[in-house]
């Protein structure tokens, strides 16, 4: 048995040499014997202790060292697979959002064509047309501020006193009135329209420039950065590298502070766009919900202004012509000259494809089949247009041919699980996961199903298509250790780019360093590609309390980056390393078990294929194979096995025990098994769709809206659900028979519940943030 803490070697250092063996045996006394004799004159005993031989002391020290190394190795193993679980579930959620965005595109582009009318709010969110009321520069003057309002009152142009008032109010958890938020966004939009796509900075006029990574709505991290490094000013310029919103509970306050400082110091405050500055991402990860909860009356107007402002944010920053700062990364097709002239404001969402029509969608084809083809077919290269470079057929083949090592080697220096799949999805100009697909034949039948994002066609004008592709790579790509550029199949968007791609771009533009964000790192930062790529992440405790540090970079005239770490933590400072790892591990396993439960039916079917005698047991290798195939999380399932499932006799796995720790909520109505499975698995997607339909955020939708949306969504997912079952469900959950459905209460019944959890205990952050 290992001791509960790893403090033992520290105690050994403070113990006399002769007491080491006794300490190893679990007591504080020495094993060496002492000879005692009575002094006849004084009547006292004289104790003398034998000193053990040097060989015995060395053996004891070696024993302690071996124990400590084994203990730390096991702790590091737990820490790594915990991290892999968190990251895999996060990226799986992003893939789900990409697929949901394709569903929105399908509804927007084709529902009107098919039915004559479509969902108004989805069209409003997806379409780039602005509300005429918001086009009025003085619309915010129509919003009155009551005398009872006790929060900060801003006057424009902003002053330092206004900023101090904002900081003080947000520290006291006060909310800025909608009138000032609207005016702030209007002023920010006017300023951003004047800014170029790529901001060029110089250290000639300032001592140092501070570069911060993802904040994700964590106000405490932003305030701590300002406290440690200083408030934005001419002496302390900042570059914030995207992903300001989502997941955290204070995204509005983070954005208000950043935009306010941008207005106050436009030459010393710089903001790059991230992949979460996207209204479709905001639907899943919390920013939309936060705005609507904090501003119930003017929430829709504020969200639309945020959508406009996000699309106007610069996409890159260059310091002294030597350091390139982008949110995600690059690809082998990234062209900084082209990026500097594209019309960035036209791309409201990188998840929104260039306009497609129903004739160009794969209709009647199961989404599951497309996903399976995408994951297994490595023999079909795609083609697309090129805009600058003409390649020979041999070069095209080499570009699209997967590297054999990609299927087994790490694609990121931080995650051994992010492997480059040997899938031939990359094309000459299209980001690999968004490759075009040959248009199918005209629709036949009434079931319309939208393929996954990477199988949609985008027959738009070349200029628009190229702009979209370049933006996707800048916002979504990640570095990998292997050479080349391949599909970012793990995250679902952008590319994995290797060190050769980095060197080529830096050399082409006379750059020395690429700084990016987009990935959570345990220490807050990480270097890769021989130090030419730095990842910086500024949201501490991102996955769980104590899971990671935040960091920021300071760059001076010598262009040598210096790293500063921190951790906003009120509860983890007193915990030992073992306790921190144990807490994070517990949260990660809870999230993983919920994932297993939501795929329960599919997994059981996979298990039963190996259980020919219906014994309820299968081999460990078979169990791991089913999980890997069904969930595609790329996790060390054999290592995780003791935490997820019990062993039966003969070393076989009792696969039903995977689901023992979880149970469903208590449904208020009876549903068919396949409908219940769909509700558990796609609960978050359904909640997002219903929230969009619920225009006044009352939590109520009509039965017709419920029925119509379910029919479309089930067709999109390729789920065979009887229309009569949906109709019966809609009627049964209209409890008071008024034609409206309380969908929040309905969906709560289909949340996975941990049997041993306290009902008041907060849900794991990853699941809650999704």
PELIN-V288677 format. One record per backbone hydrogen bond with DSSP energy under -0.5 kcal/mol. NH is the residue of the N-H (numbers start at 1). CO is the residue of the C=O. If there is no record, write none. Layout:
# PELIN-V288677
NH:CO, NH:CO
This chain:
# PELIN-V288677
10:7, 11:7, 12:8, 13:9, 14:10, 14:11, 15:12, 19:16, 20:17, 23:19, 24:20, 25:21, 26:23, 27:22, 31:18, 32:18, 35:48, 36:34, 37:46, 39:37, 39:44, 40:38, 43:39, 46:37, 47:45, 48:35, 48:46, 50:33, 52:50, 57:53, 58:54, 59:55, 60:56, 61:57, 62:58, 63:59, 64:60, 65:61, 66:62, 67:63, 68:64, 69:65, 70:66, 71:67, 72:68, 73:69, 74:70, 75:71, 76:72, 77:73, 78:74, 79:75, 80:76, 81:77, 82:78, 83:79, 84:80, 85:81, 86:82, 87:83, 88:84, 89:85, 90:86, 91:87, 92:88, 93:89, 94:90, 95:91, 96:92, 97:93, 98:94, 99:95, 100:96, 101:97, 102:98, 103:99, 104:100, 105:101, 106:102, 107:103, 108:104, 109:105, 110:106, 111:106, 111:107, 112:107, 114:110, 115:111, 116:111, 116:112, 120:118, 123:119, 124:120, 125:121, 126:122, 127:123, 134:131, 135:131, 136:132, 136:133, 137:135, 139:136, 141:138, 142:139, 143:140, 144:142, 146:144, 149:146, 154:152, 163:159, 164:160, 165:161, 166:162, 167:163, 168:164, 169:165, 170:166, 171:167, 172:168, 173:170, 174:169, 180:177, 181:177, 182:178, 183:179, 184:180, 185:181, 186:182, 187:183, 188:184, 189:185, 190:186, 191:187, 192:188, 193:189, 194:191, 195:192, 197:340, 199:197, 199:316, 201:199, 201:318, 209:555, 210:237, 211:553, 212:239, 213:551, 214:536, 215:243, 216:243, 217:244, 218:215, 219:217, 221:218, 222:218, 223:219, 224:220, 225:221, 226:222, 227:223, 228:224, 229:225, 230:226, 233:236, 237:208, 238:268, 239:210, 240:270, 241:212, 241:239, 242:240, 247:285, 248:216, 248:246, 250:217, 254:250, 255:251, 256:252, 257:253, 258:254, 259:255, 260:256, 261:257, 262:258, 263:259, 264:260, 265:261, 268:265, 269:265, 270:238, 272:240, 273:314, 277:274, 278:276, 282:278, 283:279, 284:280, 284:281, 285:281, 286:282, 288:282, 290:286, 291:287, 292:288, 293:289, 294:290, 295:291, 299:295, 302:298, 303:299, 304:300, 305:301, 306:302, 307:303, 308:304, 309:305, 310:306, 311:307, 312:308, 312:309, 313:309, 313:310, 314:271, 315:197, 316:197, 317:325, 318:199, 319:323, 320:201, 320:318, 322:319, 323:319, 324:322, 324:513, 325:317, 326:324, 326:515, 328:474, 329:474, 334:331, 339:335, 340:336, 341:338, 342:338, 344:342, 346:343, 347:344, 348:346, 352:349, 353:351, 360:357, 361:358, 363:361, 370:366, 371:367, 372:368, 373:369, 374:370, 375:371, 376:372, 377:373, 378:376, 381:379, 382:426, 391:389, 396:392, 397:393, 398:394, 399:395, 400:396, 401:397, 406:403, 407:403, 407:404, 408:405, 409:405, 411:418, 412:415, 415:412, 418:415, 419:417, 420:406, 420:409, 421:419, 423:421, 425:423, 427:430, 433:494, 434:431, 435:432, 448:446, 449:447, 455:452, 456:453, 457:360, 460:458, 465:461, 466:462, 467:463, 468:464, 469:465, 470:466, 471:467, 472:468, 473:469, 474:470, 475:471, 476:472, 477:473, 478:495, 480:497, 481:410, 486:496, 488:494, 489:487, 492:488, 496:486, 497:478, 497:495, 498:484, 502:498, 503:499, 504:500, 505:501, 506:502, 507:503, 508:504, 509:505, 510:507, 511:506, 512:322, 513:322, 514:532, 515:324, 516:534, 517:327, 524:521, 526:535, 528:533, 532:529, 533:528, 534:514, 535:526, 536:516, 536:534, 537:524, 538:214, 540:538, 541:548, 542:539, 547:544, 549:522, 550:566, 551:537, 552:564, 553:211, 554:562, 555:209, 557:207, 559:556, 561:559, 562:554, 564:552, 566:550, 569:567, 575:572, 580:576, 581:577, 582:578, 583:579, 584:580, 585:581, 586:582, 587:583, 588:584, 589:585, 590:586, 591:587, 592:588, 593:589, 594:590, 595:591, 596:592, 597:593, 598:594, 599:595, 599:596, 600:597, 603:599, 604:600, 605:601, 606:602, 607:603, 608:604, 609:605, 610:606, 610:607, 611:607, 612:610, 614:611, 618:653, 623:619, 624:620, 625:621, 626:622, 627:623, 628:624, 629:625, 630:626, 631:627, 632:627, 632:628, 637:635, 640:636, 641:637, 643:640, 644:640, 644:641, 645:641, 646:654, 648:652, 651:648, 652:649, 653:618, 654:646, 655:616, 655:653, 656:616, 657:654, 658:655, 659:656, 660:657, 662:659, 663:753, 665:751, 667:665, 676:672, 677:673, 678:674, 679:675, 680:676, 681:677, 682:678, 683:680, 686:682, 687:683, 688:684, 689:685, 690:686, 691:687, 692:688, 693:689, 694:690, 695:693, 697:694, 701:741, 703:739, 706:702, 707:703, 708:704, 709:705, 710:706, 711:707, 712:708, 713:709, 714:710, 715:711, 716:712, 717:713, 718:714, 719:714, 721:719, 725:722, 726:722, 727:723, 728:724, 729:725, 730:726, 731:727, 732:728, 733:729, 734:731, 735:733, 737:734, 741:701, 743:699, 743:741, 744:699, 746:742, 747:743, 748:744, 749:745, 749:746, 750:747, 751:748, 753:663, 755:661, 757:754, 761:758, 768:764, 769:765, 770:766
